[in-house]
Amino acid sequence: MAKTEKRSLEAESPSAARAEPIKDLRDWIDRVESMGELVRVKHAVDCNEEMSAITYLVAKQIPSPAILFERAKGYEKSPIGAKLLWNILGPSFRRIAVTL
């Protein structure tokens, strides 16, 4: 098979779009969310007790999604707008594969 034929077949295959490497954490979050393996928590949550309790309970579920806490209690007005990502890999072969 000629190289040009091979390239056109690769471009048409549905897995070609998924084969692109992840550029940064934002790209990873978008990819995992599109797979349905990300939960966003928009309410302010306490860093010390509530986040770990929520993550513990979610980690017991199958499937166990990654959790993006968008606001930490006490830091709602943070100038950098920090978000906290928990259970990044969990027991998910799909997230591990995307990450690697």
PyMOL commands that set and color helices and strands:
alter all, ss='L'
color gray80, all
select helices_A, chain A and resi 3-12+15-18+25-34+50-59+93-99
alter helices_A, ss='H'
color red, helices_A
select strands_A, chain A and resi 38-41+66-69+84-86
alter strands_A, ss='S'
color yellow, strands_A
deselect
rebuild
show_as cartoon
